[in-house]
Each structure stands twice: as C-alpha cells, then as structure tokens.
Amino acid sequence: MTAPHPPKDFAPAVASAAPHSPPVKGDDRQRLMRLASIASLVVAASMIVAKLVSWMMTDSVGMLASLADSLLDLVASAVTFWAIRAAAAPPDEEHRFGHGKAEPIAALAQAGFVIGTSVLVAVQAMHQLINPMPLSHVGVGMAVMAAACVLTTGLVLWQRWVYQQTHSVAVKADSLHYQADLGINLVVLLAFWITDLVGWWWLDGVMGLGIALVLLRSAWHIGRSAMDMLMDRELPDNERALIVQTVQQHGGVASLHDLKTRMAGADRFIQMHLEMDGQLSLYQAHALSDQVEEALRQLFPQAEIIIHQDPVGVETIPDMAKV
C-alpha cells in the first residue's frame, strides 16, 4: 500500500519545520533550571538592598520604580523556583500527565505581578509630573543603576543559555522579565545623567510612565504564552506538519485523522488515529504503530504519544490539511 503524498497546505511549513526538543534532558535539565532560578533570586535580592538605599537618598520616582520592579523580580523568581521544582516531580496517581503545567502557572503569576507593579509606577510617575521635585545624591543613584545593569546583563545572558538548553517556559518568562528590567535600569541611569546635567526634574516622571508601559508590554507577552499552554493550545503549525509528514512516510499507513497535540512545560503530548489495511493482524497493526511512534520520538524525545489503529475507510477526511 502506498502512502499518500503530504498535503499541499503543509508543504511550505514542513520545509522549515524543526522540532524544538531541548538539547539537555532529565536530571541535567532540572539542574540547569534550578541554577537559573537561584541566580535570579540572588540578583534580585542584591538589587533590592542597593536600590532601597539609593531611593531613600535620592527620592527619585525612577529609582522607586526600579526598586518596585526588583521586588517584583524577587517574588517572581521565587515563584519560578517553586514551579521548576514542582514541574520536575514525576507523574503520580493524582497527576498522571505529570506536573509540567506548574511552569505556565508560575509565568501567569509573574504576569499578574508585573501588571501590579506597572500600576504602582504609573501613579508615582504622575505625581512627579504634576509636582516635580529636585533629586539629591544623583551620583549614588547613577552608581547603583550602573551596577544593576551589569548584574542584570549577566543574568539575562545566563538565562538565555539555560533556555536554549532546556526550553523551560518558566525560565523564559523570568528572562523576559529581567530583559525588561535591564531596559528599565538603563533608562533610569540615562535619566539620572540628563537630570543632573540640565536639571530637567520632570524627566523623572516621564521615565516612570515609560517604565510602566514597558512592564505592561512584558506582562502581555508572558501572560499570553502561559495561557496558550494552560489552555492546551495546539503545537505550532510547522511541528504539526512535520508530524503528518513523518506518519505518511510509512508505507503501511493509508491516512491519519483526529491529530491532537498540546504542550505542558517542555513535554509534548501527541495523539492520533492511523488508518491501515483492515486485513492486517492486530500484531501487525501494533508493530506498524510502534514504528510510527519511534519515528516521532526521534523528533520529539520527550513526547507522550498515543496512537489508535483504524481500518481504512472507517472515517473520511475531505481535507487532510485540517488534521
């Protein structure tokens, strides 16, 4: 029996499809994720102390905004640390599919924290715009923000590398937050310098409003990614197309339907119905399904794959591009 050609609608996507399986798996993956979360906790705690002292000396809204963001960083990083530990727990009787969704739950909590911080910053910024007040000890503020930029840059680079190795959505969310934090630190540093140079005290309020907008944008990206995973959104089109193409490369498979996919943390879940020659024995059908499953597992090593066998013609699919 000859397998049908891949559907035309899938052809462009398959050409560029590349499964996103993490290079590092198992205990090494969990170790890297824990190290990333611990590093973010240490950096956040260090910056909170430095920024608190600096804010008390400068009375800057920008510094207050940055301090609030660092407090948020500490809380968010603590949530991420919990999520990584929870997601690493193996499946149990009450959680047969594992605990991977702890990661998007943590990311969603981070998005909520970011929104709260942005509101606080916006209120303080409006107050500074309406009643601009001179800043004091600007040099101290500049030194603290410069140090914060160096620490945050190092952390973001480390988190990016860890994400490339683990594909952890929790680490990615934490990294996005710290990337926004880096931008905030740079803006605050620049504002301190300009304010000290030309005496534009109102710039402190403008900077605070800008930071609030950046935080809201960051919350949108983090929250959207988390909700996609919590709502069991299908895998990207290129990955689904690759699944279809891989299945259809097996000569004994006439077609497939009811392809369903989702993701929880770094784990993928794939299930489908395969149509085969109805004259095959149960043993032969099972062996063919095992071959298909093994081929898919080469592409998605951490996937849980469920295949149901159907005789040819049990279900008609008019448009294979919709599977």
N, C-alpha and C positions, 0 to 999 in steps of 0.2 A: 504493500500500500504506500503510495507516495504522499508525502506531507504537502499541504497547500502552501503556496507562496505567502510570505509575510504581507499583511495588508498594506496598501499604498499609503494610507494615512499615517502609518507608523514609520515609514522608511526614513524620513529626514531625522526623526528623533533617534532612531536606532544607530544611525551613523555616528552620532556624537555621544551616545549613551555610555556612561561609565558608572558602574555601581560604586557607591560610597561606603565601602566596608572599612572600618578603622584598621590601620596597619598594626596597632598594638591591641591585644585582646586579653581576656582573662584577668589574672591577678596583676599583671603589669599595667593593664589599662586602669584598674582601680587604684593602683599605687600612684600613677601619674595624676589622676583626677584628685586624689586626696592631697597630694603635694601642691597642686594648683590652688585648691581651696584654702589650704593652710597659709600659703604665701599671700593670698588676698586678705586673709584675716590679719596677718602681721602688718601688712602695708596699711590697711585701713586704720588699725589701732594706732600705729605710729603717727599717721597724718592727723588723726583726731586730736591727739595731745598737742602737736605743734600748731595746728590751726586754731585750737581753742585759746591758747596763749596769745597767738597773734591777733585774733579777733578782739580779745579783751584789751589789747594795747592799741589797736588801730581804729576800732569802731566802724569797720568797713562792712557795708552790706554784701559786697562781693566776697569778702572773707567769710562772712556768716553763711552765705550761700554755699561756698565751698566746704565749710565745716558741716553744714547740714547734709551735703552730698556725701561727705566722708562717713558721717554717722549712718547714712543710708547704706553706704558700701559695707560697713561692718555688719549691719543687720542682714543685708542681702547675702554677704559671703557666709555668714553663719547658717542661713537657710540653705545655701548651696552645699555647704559641708554636710548638713544633715541629709539633703537629698541624695548626694553621692553615696553616702553610707547606706541609706535606705534602698536605693536602686541596685546596689551591689548584692543585696540579700537574695539568695536563691529562691525559686518558686516554692511555695508551701501549700498546705491543704486549703487555705483560705485565699491564696493568690496564685492560682495555677499558671497564670501567664507571667509571673514574675512581678517585680516592683519597679519596672522601668519608668512608669509614669510619675514617679516621685520627682524626676528631673524637670519635666514641664510644670509640675505643680510649684516647684521652687521658682522657676522662671516667671510664672504668673504672679507669685507673691512679690518678686522683685519689681515687676511692672507696677503693681499697686503701690509699693514703697516709693518708686520714682515719681508717680503722679502726686503723692502727698508732699514730697519734697519740693516739686515744682510749684505747687500752690503756695507753700511757705515762702519760697524765694520770691515769687511774684509780688506777694503782699509787702514784704520788706523793701523790695525794689521800688514799688510805687510810693512808699513812704519817703524814701530817699530822693525820688524825683520831685515830689511836692515840697519837701523841706530838705534841700541839700545841705549837708554838714561837712566841714573840712575833716580830713583824715589826719591821724597822728601816727608817728613811728612807721612811716611808709617803708623805710629801709628794711625793717624787721619783716613786714608783710611780703616784700619782694623776695627776701631770702628764703622765707618759709615756702612760698609758692614755687620758687626755683627748685628747691629740694623735693617738693611734692611732684613736680614734673618729671624729675629724674627717676624717682621711685615708681611712679605710675607707668612710665615708659618701659622700664624693665619688667614690670609685672605683666603689662599687655603683651609684650613680645613672648614672654614665657607662656602665657595663657593661649596665645595663638598657636604656638608649637604643640602644646598639650592637646588642643582641639584637633589639630591636624592628625595627631597620633590616635586619638580616642573617639572623635566625633561625638563628644558629650554635649548635649544641648544645654545642660546646666553650666558647664564651663564656658560655652559660647555666650550665654546670656550674661554671665558675670564679666566676661571680657568686653562685651558691648557696653556694659555699664561703665567699666573702667576706661574704655576709649572715650566715652562722653566726659568722664571725669578728667581725663587728660586735657581735652579741649577746654573744659572749664578752668582748669589750673592755668593754662596758657593765657586765656582771656583775662583772668584776674591779674596775672603777672603783668600783662601788657597795660591793663587799665591802671594799675598802681604806678607804673612808669610814666604814662601820659599825664595822669593826675598830678604827680609830683613835679613834672616838667612844666606844665602850663596852668595848673590849678583848676582844671575842669572837674569840680566835685560832683556835678550832676552825672558825670560819666559812670560813677559807681552804680547809680540806679539803672541806667541804660544797660550796663553789663549784667546786672541782676536779672532784668527781664529777658535778655538774650539767653542766659543760662537756663531760665525756666522753660523757654521754648525748646532748647536742646534736650532737656530732660524729658519733656513730653514726647518728643520725637523718638527718643530712646525707649520710652515706655511702650510706644506703639509697636515698634519692631519686636521687642521682647515678648509682649503680650500676644501678638499675632502668631508668632512661631509656637508659643506654648499652647495656644488654643487649637491650632491645627493638629497638634499631637494629641491633646486631650480629647478632641472630637473625632479622633480616628480618621483623619484625612488620608486619602489615598497617597501612595508613594508618587513621586514626580513622574510625569509622563514618559520621560526617557527611560526610567527604570522599569515601568510597566511595559513599555515597548520592548525592552530587552528581554523581559520575562517571556512575552509572547513569541519573540523570535527564537529564543532558546528552546522553548517547548516544540515549536513547529519544525525544528531541525531534526527531530526524532521521527524516523520513517514510520513507526508503528502508530503514531498519534495522528488521527484524522483532523481533529479540531480541539478547541477548548472553549469553555464558557464559564460564566459566573466567577471570573477572576476578581478576588477581593484582596486588598493589601492595606496594611496600616503599619505604624511605627510607634514604639514606646522606648524612649531613651535611644540607645544605639541598636536595639533589637527590632528586626523586621518580622512581620507576620504575613505569610502568603498562603492563600488557599484558592483552589480552582477545581473544575470538573474537566477531565480529559475524556474525549470520545475516541474509542478504539473499535477494532473489528469485534463484532459480537460473538464470533466463533472462537476467540481466544479463551484459553482456560483461565480460571481465577489465578492460578500460579503465574501464567504468562503475563496477564494484565498487571499483577502485582510487581513482577520483575521489571516491566516497562515503566511503571510509575516510579520505581526505585531509581531507574536510570535518569529519568527526568528530574527527580528530586536531587540526585547527586550533581547533575549539571547546574542546577540552580544554586546549589550550595557552594559550588566553586565561585560563583559570582557574589553570593550573599552568605558568607560563612556563618553569621550569627542569626540567620533567619530561621523561624519555625515554619515549616512547610507542610501543608495538609492537602492531599490530592484524593479526589473521588473519581472512580472509574465509571464511565457510562458507555454503553454500546452505541455505535454510530447511528445517528438519526434520532436519538432519544430527545434531542432538543435542537431546534433550528435557530441559528443566529444569522439574521439577514445581513448584519454589518459587523464584521469581526473587529473593526476599529472601536467598537463600543464595549468590548470585553474589559 
